[in-house]
Amino acid sequence: RVFTAKELNTSVRELLDKAEVLNTIKTGHSYLRSVTCLNDEHIWTSGETADMKCFNIQGVLQKTNQTKFGERPRNIAVDFDGTVLYSDETQKTVYKVKNGKAEEIITLQGWKPAELCVTSSSDLLVTMYSHRDDYAQSKVVRYSGSTVKQTIQFDDEGQPLYSGNGLLKYISENRNLDICVADLGARAVVVVNQAGKLRFRYSGHPSTNKTKQFKPFGITTDSHSRILAVDWNNKCIQILDADGQFLCYIDNCGLSYPYGMCVDSNDNLFVCEYNKGDVKKIKYMK
């Protein structure tokens, strides 16, 4: 007998009919762009200044790091040992922060790093963009340390997988090892498998009360390989299954301009509110 995924995993958690806000963390960032979980008790945040701030989930500031040259970090991530990583477009460099000091780990030629994601195998995925000969390009590059392991840029027909601009391309690795990019320029979530082959594009779900065009900002994935994408225009979060089928909206939590987000190991969702500087901790599973 062949068992279904649900039979094999008896702990499948269903989605709540209505998500609920468990806590609101006031970060003090004027404009809050990114949040990433250090662990289940602490988060790191960044916005439009050089400050990267760590809070406990009660909202108490624990630590502040600064970028090396005073520029805002384009994006932040946390490695498995708790090291903070950040991308600096101006310097074309990805840094790690050790003992409060920023050290270069990746410096690019002709490309600018954008969003970051640490994978389950401790690799680093970086979305990046370039403007060469009036032709804008984007790609995803996988690094082990400072070494390039994989470049994902074109589909099997040689067409670009991602929109060629410097607009947001938040990235997340799913539990099935798919690579999920919220491509703002393309107004789509673009999902490729571990080998970099296109699995699907998702361009939003038609709804009578979601009348504005899908504008994906932040993206994250949970323990059930669901994909959660911020819909900036409609001030909500869309949840998809691992194959790109729409499941539901989180639209009852009063989100004000949601931006970056992450999920902790208990599937609690943390969402940045860009203009308020708040992080909302949201329960969306039973």
Backbone as CSV, one residue per row, in Angstrom:
resi,resn,N_x,N_y,N_z,CA_x,CA_y,CA_z,C_x,C_y,C_z
1,ARG,0.832,-1.194,0.000,0.000,0.000,0.000,0.875,1.255,0.000
2,VAL,0.500,2.257,-0.793,1.204,3.532,-0.811,0.475,4.503,0.127
3,PHE,1.208,5.044,1.079,0.620,5.985,2.033,0.646,7.404,1.472
4,THR,-0.370,8.167,1.771,-0.399,9.570,1.378,0.501,10.377,2.317
5,ALA,0.853,11.585,1.853,1.688,12.464,2.676,1.017,12.754,4.004
6,LYS,-0.308,12.895,3.984,-1.022,13.222,5.214,-0.979,12.052,6.197
7,GLU,-1.045,10.818,5.659,-0.977,9.650,6.538,0.415,9.490,7.135
8,LEU,1.431,9.796,6.334,2.799,9.668,6.822,3.112,10.736,7.857
9,ASN,2.584,11.938,7.652,2.829,13.034,8.578,1.554,13.321,9.356
10,THR,1.437,12.693,10.504,0.194,12.819,11.282,0.076,14.179,11.948
11,SER,1.159,14.967,11.882,1.128,16.256,12.560,0.820,17.414,11.615
12,VAL,0.218,17.113,10.459,-0.155,18.184,9.539,-1.094,19.154,10.250
13,ARG,-0.700,20.423,10.262,-1.497,21.437,10.958,-2.318,22.211,9.943
14,GLU,-3.598,22.313,10.209,-4.489,23.020,9.297,-4.379,24.525,9.522
15,LEU,-4.755,25.273,8.496,-4.746,26.724,8.575,-5.951,27.214,9.371
16,LEU,-5.758,28.244,10.142,-6.867,28.849,10.874,-7.815,29.558,9.912
17,ASP,-9.096,29.565,10.226,-10.044,30.344,9.434,-9.717,31.828,9.524
18,LYS,-9.307,32.245,10.726,-8.899,33.632,10.930,-7.581,33.652,11.688
19,ALA,-6.577,34.246,11.064,-5.293,34.383,11.748,-5.440,35.362,12.910
20,GLU,-4.527,35.265,13.881,-4.610,36.175,15.020,-3.239,36.750,15.354
21,VAL,-3.219,38.029,15.718,-1.979,38.699,16.111,-1.669,38.338,17.559
22,LEU,-0.502,37.739,17.788,-0.103,37.340,19.136,0.644,38.457,19.858
23,ASN,1.377,39.261,19.096,2.199,40.299,19.716,2.609,41.302,18.661
24,THR,2.877,42.538,19.093,3.407,43.571,18.204,4.695,44.114,18.812
25,ILE,5.771,44.030,18.046,7.085,44.494,18.498,7.384,45.825,17.818
26,LYS,7.575,46.861,18.606,7.885,48.187,18.073,9.406,48.313,17.953
27,THR,9.899,48.385,16.714,11.345,48.331,16.483,12.006,49.703,16.508
28,GLY,11.245,50.757,16.322,11.852,52.082,16.250,12.452,52.406,14.898
29,HIS,12.436,51.451,13.957,12.872,51.746,12.595,11.854,52.687,11.945
30,SER,12.332,53.739,11.290,11.418,54.648,10.603,10.647,53.915,9.512
31,TYR,11.371,53.126,8.728,10.746,52.325,7.677,11.356,50.930,7.767
32,LEU,10.518,49.967,8.084,10.986,48.617,8.406,10.872,47.714,7.180
33,ARG,11.994,47.138,6.764,12.022,46.359,5.531,12.149,44.853,5.753
34,SER,13.007,44.456,6.709,13.352,43.035,6.805,13.296,42.530,8.234
35,VAL,12.854,41.294,8.384,12.888,40.604,9.663,13.342,39.172,9.409
36,THR,14.186,38.653,10.297,14.622,37.267,10.177,14.759,36.684,11.580
37,CYS,14.417,35.416,11.727,14.431,34.779,13.043,15.842,34.298,13.380
38,LEU,16.346,34.750,14.526,17.586,34.192,15.063,17.291,32.825,15.668
39,ASN,16.203,32.750,16.409,15.684,31.516,17.000,14.223,31.800,17.363
40,ASP,13.614,30.939,18.159,12.205,31.148,18.494,11.989,32.259,19.513
41,GLU,13.079,32.778,20.060,12.966,33.825,21.087,13.483,35.187,20.630
42,HIS,14.174,35.234,19.490,14.796,36.483,19.060,14.650,36.684,17.548
43,ILE,14.505,37.946,17.150,14.462,38.309,15.735,15.471,39.424,15.465
44,TRP,15.969,39.474,14.228,16.769,40.603,13.751,15.927,41.399,12.759
45,THR,16.104,42.724,12.778,15.323,43.602,11.904,16.243,44.632,11.248
46,SER,15.803,45.136,10.086,16.531,46.231,9.440,15.561,47.094,8.650
47,GLY,15.971,48.344,8.432,15.114,49.282,7.714,15.925,50.168,6.793
48,GLU,15.644,51.467,6.837,16.276,52.409,5.904,17.500,53.104,6.501
49,THR,17.949,52.679,7.685,19.151,53.239,8.291,20.219,52.161,8.406
50,ALA,21.368,52.526,8.956,22.482,51.580,9.084,22.289,50.593,10.231
51,ASP,21.252,50.796,11.057,21.047,49.955,12.233,20.410,48.613,11.875
52,MET,20.969,47.552,12.429,20.339,46.233,12.417,20.095,45.872,13.874
53,LYS,18.830,45.659,14.231,18.468,45.509,15.637,17.942,44.113,15.935
54,CYS,18.376,43.595,17.100,17.886,42.305,17.589,16.952,42.545,18.770
55,PHE,15.764,41.924,18.708,14.771,42.019,19.783,14.415,40.627,20.272
56,ASN,14.053,40.532,21.555,13.392,39.303,21.974,11.914,39.415,21.614
57,ILE,11.185,38.317,21.721,9.809,38.341,21.223,8.868,39.104,22.150
58,GLN,9.381,39.542,23.305,8.608,40.465,24.145,8.786,41.909,23.668
59,GLY,9.707,42.112,22.697,9.896,43.439,22.134,10.995,44.243,22.776
60,VAL,11.842,43.599,23.599,12.936,44.304,24.270,14.188,44.249,23.396
61,LEU,14.771,45.418,23.111,15.979,45.488,22.289,17.135,44.777,22.991
62,GLN,17.788,43.858,22.279,18.888,43.083,22.839,20.257,43.546,22.346
63,LYS,20.310,43.985,21.087,21.600,44.301,20.486,21.373,45.128,19.226
64,THR,22.336,45.989,18.898,22.303,46.738,17.643,23.647,46.615,16.949
65,ASN,23.604,46.234,15.669,24.803,46.249,14.829,24.669,47.361,13.793
66,GLN,25.805,47.840,13.309,25.811,48.864,12.268,26.469,48.310,11.014
67,THR,25.978,48.790,9.855,26.654,48.432,8.613,28.015,49.126,8.566
68,LYS,28.905,48.586,7.759,30.304,49.038,7.754,30.462,50.473,7.255
69,PHE,29.671,50.846,6.241,29.854,52.159,5.624,28.670,53.097,5.858
70,GLY,27.797,52.734,6.787,26.689,53.611,7.112,25.537,53.586,6.135
71,GLU,25.592,52.680,5.152,24.468,52.522,4.214,23.416,51.616,4.845
72,ARG,22.179,51.739,4.389,21.169,50.787,4.856,21.470,49.410,4.265
73,PRO,21.246,48.352,5.034,21.390,47.019,4.444,20.242,46.767,3.470
74,ARG,20.544,46.245,2.317,19.471,45.894,1.380,18.607,44.790,1.987
75,ASN,19.256,43.822,2.622,18.533,42.715,3.240,19.432,42.080,4.292
76,ILE,18.830,41.335,5.210,19.590,40.635,6.244,19.177,39.169,6.284
77,ALA,20.066,38.343,6.812,19.781,36.924,7.042,20.605,36.501,8.251
78,VAL,20.277,35.337,8.794,21.021,34.803,9.930,21.493,33.398,9.594
79,ASP,22.785,33.148,9.775,23.352,31.834,9.522,23.028,30.893,10.691
80,PHE,23.351,29.608,10.529,22.989,28.624,11.552,23.707,28.840,12.875
81,ASP,24.868,29.478,12.823,25.583,29.748,14.072,25.170,31.079,14.694
82,GLY,24.138,31.724,14.121,23.637,32.981,14.679,24.293,34.223,14.119
83,THR,25.212,34.045,13.158,25.886,35.191,12.541,24.935,35.957,11.640
84,VAL,24.926,37.284,11.767,24.095,38.123,10.917,24.813,38.397,9.599
85,LEU,24.112,38.226,8.498,24.619,38.543,7.166,23.806,39.702,6.614
86,TYR,24.448,40.569,5.834,23.675,41.615,5.178,24.278,41.953,3.818
87,SER,23.418,42.438,2.912,23.859,42.829,1.576,23.927,44.337,1.486
88,ASP,24.954,44.835,0.801,25.168,46.268,0.607,25.294,46.510,-0.901
89,GLU,24.235,47.087,-1.496,24.242,47.339,-2.938,25.361,48.293,-3.337
90,THR,25.564,49.339,-2.526,26.536,50.377,-2.872,27.942,49.798,-2.985
91,GLN,28.282,48.923,-2.055,29.613,48.312,-2.047,29.678,47.026,-2.876
92,LYS,28.526,46.586,-3.393,28.430,45.341,-4.174,28.978,44.150,-3.382
93,THR,28.649,44.145,-2.085,29.271,43.182,-1.176,28.244,42.608,-0.199
94,VAL,28.428,41.338,0.143,27.689,40.712,1.243,28.652,40.580,2.418
95,TYR,28.210,41.001,3.587,29.029,40.987,4.786,28.454,40.039,5.829
96,LYS,29.321,39.554,6.719,28.855,38.922,7.946,29.342,39.776,9.107
97,VAL,28.565,39.809,10.171,28.923,40.630,11.328,29.379,39.714,12.459
98,LYS,30.655,39.814,12.814,31.220,39.022,13.916,31.787,39.973,14.957
99,ASN,31.367,39.770,16.191,31.815,40.618,17.300,31.599,42.104,17.005
100,GLY,30.474,42.377,16.331,30.110,43.757,16.049,30.813,44.366,14.851
101,LYS,31.692,43.602,14.187,32.424,44.129,13.034,32.008,43.401,11.760
102,ALA,31.823,44.189,10.695,31.405,43.629,9.408,32.610,43.137,8.623
103,GLU,32.550,41.872,8.175,33.619,41.284,7.364,33.053,40.903,6.002
104,GLU,33.804,41.211,4.949,33.373,40.848,3.597,33.398,39.332,3.435
105,ILE,32.320,38.794,2.837,32.373,37.371,2.467,32.207,37.183,0.962
106,ILE,31.448,38.086,0.317,31.265,38.009,-1.136,31.325,39.430,-1.688
107,THR,32.206,39.682,-2.653,32.242,40.963,-3.352,32.055,40.697,-4.840
108,LEU,31.095,41.387,-5.436,30.691,41.124,-6.814,31.335,42.120,-7.778
109,GLN,31.505,41.676,-9.016,31.967,42.539,-10.106,30.828,42.673,-11.113
110,GLY,30.340,43.899,-11.312,29.306,44.109,-12.321,27.895,43.756,-11.877
111,TRP,27.759,43.189,-10.698,26.449,42.822,-10.165,26.271,43.456,-8.786
112,LYS,25.017,43.672,-8.405,24.722,44.203,-7.077,23.878,43.192,-6.310
113,PRO,24.260,42.863,-5.062,23.486,41.892,-4.286,22.194,42.522,-3.786
114,ALA,21.158,41.725,-3.756,19.857,42.213,-3.289,19.439,41.425,-2.048
115,GLU,18.533,40.457,-2.208,18.010,39.745,-1.042,18.773,38.436,-0.791
116,LEU,18.678,37.963,0.473,19.480,36.832,0.939,18.599,35.753,1.566
117,CYS,19.104,34.522,1.524,18.436,33.408,2.208,19.475,32.354,2.549
118,VAL,19.498,31.922,3.809,20.354,30.812,4.227,19.556,29.524,4.083
119,THR,20.121,28.545,3.395,19.393,27.304,3.111,19.577,26.281,4.232
120,SER,18.836,25.189,4.131,18.904,24.120,5.135,20.271,23.447,5.150
121,SER,21.024,23.567,4.052,22.364,22.970,3.987,23.460,24.000,4.266
122,SER,23.054,25.174,4.808,23.972,26.260,5.174,24.559,27.002,3.985
123,ASP,24.045,26.746,2.779,24.431,27.582,1.647,23.765,28.947,1.784
124,LEU,24.241,29.914,1.009,23.627,31.227,0.966,23.108,31.474,-0.440
125,LEU,21.812,31.790,-0.556,21.223,32.183,-1.834,21.152,33.702,-1.882
126,VAL,21.613,34.275,-2.996,21.632,35.725,-3.160,20.932,36.078,-4.468
127,THR,19.905,36.930,-4.405,19.370,37.502,-5.641,20.225,38.721,-5.973
128,MET,20.480,38.927,-7.260,21.337,40.050,-7.656,20.910,40.567,-9.023
129,TYR,21.350,41.781,-9.332,20.953,42.404,-10.591,22.119,43.188,-11.177
130,SER,22.020,43.446,-12.479,23.088,44.129,-13.194,22.497,44.925,-14.343
131,HIS,23.118,46.043,-14.670,22.729,46.827,-15.848,23.944,46.909,-16.764
132,ARG,23.889,46.143,-17.836,25.003,46.116,-18.775,24.480,46.364,-20.185
133,ASP,25.125,47.271,-20.890,24.757,47.552,-22.280,23.257,47.794,-22.421
134,ASP,22.712,48.574,-21.480,21.274,48.911,-21.482,20.379,47.688,-21.323
135,TYR,20.947,46.567,-20.931,20.140,45.353,-20.742,20.226,44.949,-19.276
136,ALA,19.109,45.019,-18.594,19.088,44.692,-17.171,18.892,43.196,-16.991
137,GLN,19.645,42.616,-16.075,19.578,41.177,-15.821,19.458,40.914,-14.322
138,SER,18.847,39.804,-13.988,18.780,39.349,-12.595,19.062,37.858,-12.558
139,LYS,19.565,37.400,-11.408,19.809,35.972,-11.247,19.861,35.637,-9.768
140,VAL,19.818,34.344,-9.489,20.008,33.822,-8.138,21.298,33.013,-8.142
141,VAL,22.156,33.291,-7.163,23.430,32.568,-7.072,23.519,31.897,-5.704
142,ARG,23.927,30.625,-5.732,24.119,29.853,-4.504,25.603,29.828,-4.151
143,TYR,25.892,30.169,-2.905,27.268,30.178,-2.419,27.439,29.190,-1.277
144,SER,28.604,28.568,-1.250,29.076,27.871,-0.064,30.269,28.672,0.434
145,GLY,30.102,29.385,1.531,31.128,30.349,1.924,31.187,31.441,0.869
146,SER,32.373,31.615,0.267,32.538,32.611,-0.800,32.572,31.970,-2.183
147,THR,32.323,30.670,-2.249,32.441,29.922,-3.507,31.083,29.767,-4.182
148,VAL,31.009,30.108,-5.470,29.776,29.935,-6.240,29.536,28.450,-6.502
149,LYS,28.372,27.966,-6.133,27.999,26.568,-6.388,26.978,26.425,-7.508
150,GLN,26.163,27.471,-7.716,25.060,27.357,-8.677,24.619,28.758,-9.096
151,THR,24.279,28.900,-10.381,23.696,30.141,-10.886,22.375,29.820,-11.564
152,ILE,21.323,30.535,-11.179,19.985,30.305,-11.728,19.540,31.596,-12.399
153,GLN,19.439,31.564,-13.734,19.127,32.794,-14.460,18.146,32.589,-15.605
154,PHE,18.245,31.452,-16.329,17.432,31.243,-17.520,16.629,29.947,-17.422
155,ASP,15.504,29.900,-18.168,14.721,28.661,-18.240,15.276,27.783,-19.363
156,ASP,14.601,26.667,-19.647,15.109,25.713,-20.639,15.107,26.280,-22.060
157,GLU,14.305,27.360,-22.260,14.262,27.988,-23.585,15.248,29.164,-23.679
158,GLY,16.015,29.363,-22.621,16.972,30.457,-22.638,16.377,31.809,-22.287
159,GLN,15.132,31.811,-21.823,14.485,33.057,-21.426,14.788,33.365,-19.956
160,PRO,14.894,34.657,-19.613,15.178,35.014,-18.216,14.070,34.524,-17.278
161,LEU,14.476,33.959,-16.152,13.496,33.513,-15.158,12.933,34.680,-14.365
162,TYR,13.746,35.737,-14.213,13.373,36.840,-13.329,13.397,38.162,-14.084
163,SER,12.608,39.115,-13.613,12.594,40.435,-14.226,13.968,41.087,-14.044
164,GLY,14.397,41.783,-15.065,15.744,42.327,-15.059,15.823,43.726,-14.488
165,ASN,15.671,43.843,-13.192,15.760,45.164,-12.565,16.173,44.994,-11.109
166,GLY,16.376,46.121,-10.452,16.804,46.094,-9.056,15.669,46.110,-8.066
167,LEU,14.426,45.904,-8.540,13.296,45.857,-7.617,13.407,44.643,-6.697
168,LEU,12.632,44.656,-5.628,12.700,43.602,-4.615,12.581,42.208,-5.216
169,LYS,13.435,41.324,-4.725,13.331,39.901,-5.066,13.646,39.104,-3.800
170,TYR,12.728,39.198,-2.829,12.902,38.405,-1.614,12.900,36.929,-1.983
171,ILE,13.655,36.147,-1.209,13.897,34.749,-1.577,13.796,33.854,-0.354
172,SER,13.301,32.626,-0.577,13.180,31.653,0.501,13.351,30.257,-0.076
173,GLU,14.019,29.385,0.684,14.096,27.970,0.309,12.958,27.232,0.992
174,ASN,12.205,26.459,0.208,11.112,25.686,0.781,11.636,24.378,1.380
175,ARG,10.795,23.706,2.176,11.214,22.444,2.802,11.490,21.362,1.768
176,ASN,10.867,21.462,0.592,11.129,20.494,-0.477,12.331,20.914,-1.332
177,LEU,13.069,21.931,-0.870,14.288,22.467,-1.478,14.029,23.300,-2.733
178,ASP,12.746,23.577,-3.042,12.447,24.561,-4.080,12.974,25.930,-3.650
179,ILE,13.298,26.755,-4.628,13.752,28.130,-4.380,12.642,29.069,-4.843
180,CYS,12.115,29.850,-3.904,10.947,30.684,-4.154,11.357,32.148,-4.125
181,VAL,11.083,32.869,-5.205,11.439,34.287,-5.307,10.175,35.111,-5.520
182,ALA,9.999,36.120,-4.688,8.912,37.087,-4.878,9.450,38.184,-5.786
183,ASP,9.149,38.084,-7.072,9.711,38.968,-8.089,8.770,40.149,-8.303
184,LEU,9.080,41.259,-7.619,8.196,42.418,-7.669,8.070,42.966,-9.087
185,GLY,9.184,43.004,-9.816,9.151,43.539,-11.180,8.269,42.737,-12.110
186,ALA,8.178,41.430,-11.880,7.348,40.546,-12.706,5.937,40.396,-12.149
187,ARG,5.689,40.964,-10.949,4.394,40.807,-10.266,4.056,39.320,-10.106
188,ALA,5.070,38.535,-9.711,4.864,37.091,-9.644,5.796,36.453,-8.621
189,VAL,5.346,35.318,-8.091,6.220,34.435,-7.331,6.763,33.406,-8.321
190,VAL,8.091,33.313,-8.398,8.747,32.408,-9.342,9.408,31.299,-8.534
191,VAL,9.029,30.060,-8.819,9.534,28.913,-8.047,10.283,27.965,-8.974
192,VAL,11.536,27.671,-8.612,12.333,26.684,-9.331,12.685,25.563,-8.362
193,ASN,13.021,24.404,-8.917,13.423,23.301,-8.042,14.899,23.451,-7.664
194,GLN,15.401,22.498,-6.915,16.777,22.585,-6.410,17.792,22.685,-7.537
195,ALA,17.454,22.098,-8.692,18.362,22.136,-9.841,18.230,23.428,-10.641
196,GLY,17.297,24.297,-10.242,17.118,25.561,-10.944,16.141,25.512,-12.101
197,LYS,15.389,24.413,-12.218,14.390,24.283,-13.296,13.067,24.905,-12.842
198,LEU,12.457,25.680,-13.731,11.200,26.351,-13.404,10.107,25.344,-13.085
199,ARG,9.481,25.512,-11.918,8.326,24.691,-11.554,7.018,25.419,-11.851
200,PHE,6.913,26.673,-11.413,5.716,27.446,-11.724,5.934,28.922,-11.438
201,ARG,5.042,29.716,-12.010,4.924,31.136,-11.679,3.526,31.362,-11.140
202,TYR,3.433,32.170,-10.106,2.137,32.489,-9.500,1.955,34.003,-9.554
203,SER,0.857,34.442,-10.187,0.638,35.877,-10.409,-0.549,36.426,-9.640
204,GLY,-0.903,35.764,-8.543,-2.004,36.270,-7.719,-3.279,35.501,-7.942
205,HIS,-4.217,35.718,-7.018,-5.478,34.988,-7.037,-6.625,35.972,-7.247
206,PRO,-7.483,35.734,-8.250,-8.610,36.652,-8.468,-9.603,36.582,-7.310
207,SER,-10.006,37.739,-6.827,-10.941,37.784,-5.705,-11.807,39.026,-5.834
208,THR,-13.035,38.916,-5.374,-13.957,40.042,-5.501,-13.531,41.222,-4.638
209,ASN,-12.842,40.955,-3.531,-12.459,42.065,-2.652,-10.972,42.390,-2.700
210,LYS,-10.213,41.706,-3.564,-8.801,42.027,-3.770,-8.665,42.509,-5.215
211,THR,-8.956,43.778,-5.403,-9.109,44.298,-6.764,-7.812,44.838,-7.347
212,LYS,-6.801,45.063,-6.497,-5.558,45.651,-6.989,-4.602,44.562,-7.467
213,GLN,-3.708,44.951,-8.374,-2.752,43.999,-8.936,-1.827,43.446,-7.853
214,PHE,-1.531,42.164,-7.957,-0.632,41.473,-7.029,0.762,42.099,-7.102
215,LYS,1.246,42.584,-5.946,2.607,43.118,-5.860,3.327,42.381,-4.739
216,PRO,4.062,41.309,-5.076,4.718,40.512,-4.031,5.947,41.213,-3.467
217,PHE,5.992,41.325,-2.148,7.155,41.874,-1.466,7.871,40.724,-0.746
218,GLY,7.647,40.581,0.568,8.298,39.515,1.310,7.783,38.143,0.936
219,ILE,8.620,37.134,1.211,8.201,35.745,0.985,8.850,34.865,2.043
220,THR,8.139,33.819,2.467,8.706,32.846,3.383,7.973,31.529,3.179
221,THR,8.470,30.469,3.802,7.856,29.144,3.687,7.775,28.534,5.081
222,ASP,6.856,27.582,5.255,6.669,27.004,6.586,6.990,25.519,6.605
223,SER,6.731,24.878,7.735,7.122,23.472,7.931,6.331,22.516,7.047
224,HIS,5.221,22.991,6.459,4.405,22.155,5.574,4.638,22.501,4.105
225,SER,5.749,23.191,3.828,6.116,23.615,2.476,5.098,24.556,1.849
226,ARG,4.305,25.202,2.682,3.444,26.254,2.151,4.289,27.499,1.881
227,ILE,3.868,28.256,0.887,4.562,29.486,0.498,3.680,30.662,0.906
228,LEU,4.248,31.597,1.660,3.525,32.789,2.090,4.155,33.996,1.408
229,ALA,3.337,34.777,0.712,3.829,35.932,-0.027,3.058,37.175,0.374
230,VAL,3.793,38.228,0.705,3.166,39.517,0.992,2.560,40.071,-0.287
231,ASP,1.313,40.528,-0.204,0.652,41.242,-1.291,0.524,42.701,-0.845
232,TRP,1.528,43.507,-1.225,1.629,44.897,-0.764,0.397,45.714,-1.144
233,ASN,-0.044,45.559,-2.387,-1.155,46.380,-2.886,-2.441,46.149,-2.111
234,ASN,-2.694,44.893,-1.766,-3.948,44.544,-1.096,-3.786,44.400,0.414
235,LYS,-2.572,44.758,0.913,-2.288,44.765,2.357,-2.659,43.444,3.031
236,CYS,-2.245,42.355,2.404,-2.548,41.028,2.946,-1.399,40.082,2.622
237,ILE,-1.551,38.826,3.043,-0.584,37.776,2.733,-1.319,36.640,2.038
238,GLN,-0.792,36.193,0.931,-1.385,35.071,0.212,-0.609,33.800,0.563
239,ILE,-1.347,32.727,0.830,-0.729,31.444,1.159,-0.997,30.457,0.026
240,LEU,0.063,29.817,-0.451,-0.019,28.821,-1.524,0.485,27.489,-1.006
241,ASP,0.088,26.417,-1.683,0.730,25.136,-1.360,2.035,25.027,-2.151
242,ALA,2.751,23.933,-1.966,4.079,23.791,-2.559,4.041,23.744,-4.081
243,ASP,2.844,23.509,-4.664,2.699,23.448,-6.115,2.090,24.714,-6.696
244,GLY,1.955,25.752,-5.860,1.488,27.028,-6.362,-0.015,27.210,-6.385
245,GLN,-0.747,26.313,-5.723,-2.201,26.455,-5.657,-2.584,27.373,-4.499
246,PHE,-3.424,28.358,-4.781,-3.848,29.309,-3.757,-4.638,28.591,-2.666
247,LEU,-4.325,28.904,-1.403,-5.036,28.304,-0.273,-5.916,29.321,0.442
248,CYS,-5.349,30.471,0.805,-6.148,31.463,1.529,-5.387,32.776,1.641
249,TYR,-6.093,33.782,2.178,-5.480,35.066,2.512,-5.341,35.189,4.027
250,ILE,-4.306,35.894,4.468,-4.298,36.466,5.814,-4.581,37.952,5.618
251,ASP,-5.804,38.353,5.901,-6.205,39.729,5.601,-7.019,40.360,6.729
252,ASN,-6.974,39.726,7.910,-7.790,40.218,9.022,-6.941,40.730,10.181
253,CYS,-5.636,40.923,9.935,-4.736,41.292,11.033,-4.358,42.773,11.013
254,GLY,-5.075,43.549,10.228,-4.831,44.989,10.199,-3.442,45.356,9.747
255,LEU,-2.883,44.595,8.807,-1.513,44.842,8.368,-1.415,46.174,7.628
256,SER,-0.443,46.975,8.030,-0.213,48.281,7.421,1.056,48.217,6.579
257,TYR,0.889,48.177,5.271,2.013,48.085,4.342,2.995,46.991,4.734
258,PRO,2.561,45.722,4.672,3.452,44.597,4.991,4.616,44.546,4.015
259,TYR,5.780,44.143,4.500,7.003,44.175,3.693,7.719,42.823,3.804
260,GLY,8.835,42.761,4.541,9.527,41.488,4.714,8.858,40.636,5.778
261,MET,9.158,39.332,5.791,8.590,38.448,6.824,9.410,37.178,6.944
262,CYS,9.157,36.461,8.041,9.817,35.183,8.275,8.911,34.317,9.143
263,VAL,9.248,33.038,9.228,8.507,32.072,10.043,9.494,31.402,10.987
264,ASP,9.109,31.238,12.260,9.995,30.532,13.189,9.733,29.033,13.132
265,SER,10.429,28.263,13.969,10.324,26.798,13.892,8.981,26.279,14.374
266,ASN,8.202,27.126,15.039,6.847,26.742,15.461,5.776,27.258,14.510
267,ASP,6.201,27.736,13.353,5.287,28.275,12.337,4.532,29.508,12.805
268,ASN,5.157,30.291,13.668,4.654,31.634,13.934,5.201,32.553,12.848
269,LEU,4.361,33.440,12.361,4.728,34.341,11.281,5.068,35.723,11.837
270,PHE,6.185,36.279,11.393,6.591,37.630,11.779,6.571,38.510,10.532
271,VAL,5.807,39.596,10.578,5.613,40.458,9.406,6.031,41.888,9.733
272,CYS,6.860,42.483,8.869,7.231,43.902,8.999,6.085,44.787,8.515
273,GLU,5.794,45.826,9.276,4.906,46.884,8.798,5.789,48.084,8.462
274,TYR,5.943,48.327,7.183,6.952,49.258,6.679,6.843,50.647,7.297
275,ASN,5.660,51.234,7.249,5.544,52.638,7.660,5.398,52.817,9.166
276,LYS,5.018,51.770,9.887,4.886,51.864,11.343,6.157,51.473,12.081
277,GLY,6.986,50.660,11.432,8.175,50.154,12.111,7.874,49.046,13.103
278,ASP,6.716,48.411,12.954,6.323,47.325,13.857,6.514,45.970,13.197
279,VAL,6.793,44.959,14.029,6.741,43.559,13.593,5.550,42.915,14.274
280,LYS,4.650,42.349,13.482,3.523,41.627,14.058,3.811,40.130,14.052
281,LYS,3.644,39.501,15.219,3.746,38.051,15.331,2.349,37.481,15.174
282,ILE,2.185,36.612,14.183,0.853,36.151,13.794,0.775,34.631,13.845
283,LYS,-0.289,34.140,14.442,-0.596,32.708,14.426,-1.592,32.453,13.306
284,TYR,-1.226,31.562,12.377,-2.125,31.288,11.244,-2.429,29.800,11.058
285,MET,-1.843,28.954,11.919,-2.127,27.519,11.891,-2.807,27.089,13.172
286,LYS,-3.583,26.031,13.096,-4.252,25.484,14.278,-3.228,24.794,15.175
